[in-house]
Amino acid sequence: MIKSKTSERKKEHIEICLSDKIIYEKSNGFENYEFPHCAITEVDLNKIDLTTKFFNKKINLPFLISCMTGGTNEAEKINEKLAIVASDLNIPIGLGSQRQALENKNLLHTYKIVRENAKNVPLLGNIGAAQIASSNKIVDEIKYLTDLVDADVMVIHLNPLQELFQKEGEINFKGLLKNIEKLTNKINIPFIAKEVGSGISKDIAKKLLDVGIKGIDVAGSGGTSWAKVEMVRNNYFNNYFSNWGLPTSYCVRTVSKLKKNYKFVLISSGGINNGIDIAKSIALGADLSASARIILKELFENDIKGVINLINEWFDDVKKIMYLTGVKNLNELHKIKLIKKSELF
Ligand SMILES: Cc1cc2nc3c(=O)[nH]c(=O)nc-3n(C[C@H](O)[C@H](O)[C@H](O)COP(=O)(O)O)c2cc1C
């Protein structure tokens, strides 16, 4: 049995995230938009194409299983099952923070198990801003971590709100951007920057793209609140900060404007729990969507088959929306202009 302070924390995170108490009170904002109905659609529902590319690899759906876990016995089982889902659907999958892989050799298999079970899909490694900012051998460490799991892409998670309310939190990110630039210059795989639920604004996205980041996962507000998760662990509650953050739809709509001047992958996540929000995300400018907590919950409740069915049901709805808006592929869905609810009445 593997036990350490960090692996205990990871175990607590999984348990707490299964409860609905830790979601944002505010929504991700997608309910404020409506699709333009196309009364003359000529789209054949059965011929709608949802395939796309994630960096260099072809994927079957514009969807990614978001970074969650690794570094505990529970995580190994979860990662194995999620990898089977990703492989079955041919979609990308993210690992949870690999910090533990730097600290404890006994835990390596809890991460490596993903590539073992998902040989061909894009695999995303993961490390936190605090580790990037504080290390003076970060290039070697990240090279080690990406090689370890055969990652196609490395994700850097930005989580100042979580660190602020975590007992063991590290709230000093000094040197972060400089070290990110070092990494993007020296390591030859794409880097994605993601939040964990408080969102990334257009200005911050621009700063990240300027230091060589090739993907932005906004991970906005409306789903899991990591302040709430840490507050449950601390038995402390503050309503203002537990709901701090920018809603996912706002982040996607504003960050996508940077596409005029930068080439990058835009991921919509944070409370994405259905196909409607996925289709709206793409219409607002995202290349793909991602979910975390709801996938974990479904895995615990209905195992691998349940998660595969859930994601397929979401994309059946995406196809229905594409039929009703008269678009036959993702490029056309990108170009749809959503209607703000306030304009309808
Ligand atoms: C159990 C659990 C563990 C997580 N661990 C990580 C992590 O290690 N690294 C990371 O970048 N994000 C992590 N996240 C955050 C998610 O990737 C995601 O950004 C966030 O939960 C918002 O998405 P959601 O509303 O779909 O849950 C975790 C989420 C969950 C539910």
The ligand as a Tripos MOL2 file, in Angstrom:
@<TRIPOS>MOLECULE
LIG
   31    33     1     0     0
SMALL
NO_CHARGES

@<TRIPOS>ATOM
      1 C1        -10.6770   14.4740   -8.6030 C.3       1 LIG1
      2 C2        -10.0820   15.5740   -9.4280 C.ar      1 LIG1
      3 C3         -8.7050   15.7630   -9.4280 C.ar      1 LIG1
      4 C4         -8.1240   16.7810  -10.1970 C.ar      1 LIG1
      5 N1         -6.7570   16.8960  -10.2480 N.ar      1 LIG1
      6 C5         -6.1950   17.7380  -11.1650 C.ar      1 LIG1
      7 C6         -4.7910   17.7350  -11.4090 C.ar      1 LIG1
      8 O1         -4.0330   16.9990  -10.7830 O.2       1 LIG1
      9 N2         -4.2880   18.5890  -12.3440 N.ar      1 LIG1
     10 C7         -5.1130   19.4400  -13.0600 C.ar      1 LIG1
     11 O2         -4.6480   20.1580  -13.9440 O.2       1 LIG1
     12 N3         -6.4300   19.4790  -12.8150 N.ar      1 LIG1
     13 C8         -6.9970   18.6540  -11.9140 C.ar      1 LIG1
     14 N4         -8.3580   18.6600  -11.7090 N.ar      1 LIG1
     15 C9         -9.1560   19.7660  -12.2960 C.3       1 LIG1
     16 C10        -9.8740   19.3900  -13.5760 C.3       1 LIG1
     17 O3         -8.9720   18.9860  -14.5820 O.3       1 LIG1
     18 C11       -10.7790   20.5320  -14.0810 C.3       1 LIG1
     19 O4         -9.9800   21.5910  -14.5520 O.3       1 LIG1
     20 C12       -11.7220   21.0880  -13.0370 C.3       1 LIG1
     21 O5        -12.1750   20.0940  -12.1480 O.3       1 LIG1
     22 C13       -12.9260   21.7710  -13.6790 C.3       1 LIG1
     23 O6        -13.6320   20.8720  -14.5050 O.3       1 LIG1
     24 P1        -15.0150   20.1590  -14.0490 P.3       1 LIG1
     25 O7        -15.9470   21.2800  -13.6620 O.co2     1 LIG1
     26 O8        -15.4570   19.3920  -15.2560 O.co2     1 LIG1
     27 O9        -14.6960   19.2710  -12.8820 O.co2     1 LIG1
     28 C14        -8.9690   17.6530  -10.9590 C.ar      1 LIG1
     29 C15       -10.3540   17.4600  -10.9500 C.ar      1 LIG1
     30 C16       -10.9200   16.4320  -10.2110 C.ar      1 LIG1
     31 C17       -12.4140   16.2770  -10.2240 C.3       1 LIG1
@<TRIPOS>BOND
     1     1     2 1
     2     2     3 ar
     3     2    30 ar
     4     3     4 ar
     5     4     5 ar
     6     4    28 ar
     7     5     6 ar
     8     6     7 ar
     9     6    13 1
    10     7     8 2
    11     7     9 ar
    12     9    10 ar
    13    10    11 2
    14    10    12 ar
    15    12    13 ar
    16    13    14 ar
    17    14    15 1
    18    14    28 ar
    19    15    16 1
    20    16    17 1
    21    16    18 1
    22    18    19 1
    23    18    20 1
    24    20    21 1
    25    20    22 1
    26    22    23 1
    27    23    24 1
    28    24    25 2
    29    24    26 1
    30    24    27 1
    31    28    29 ar
    32    29    30 ar
    33    30    31 1
@<TRIPOS>SUBSTRUCTURE
     1 LIG1         1 GROUP 0 **** ****
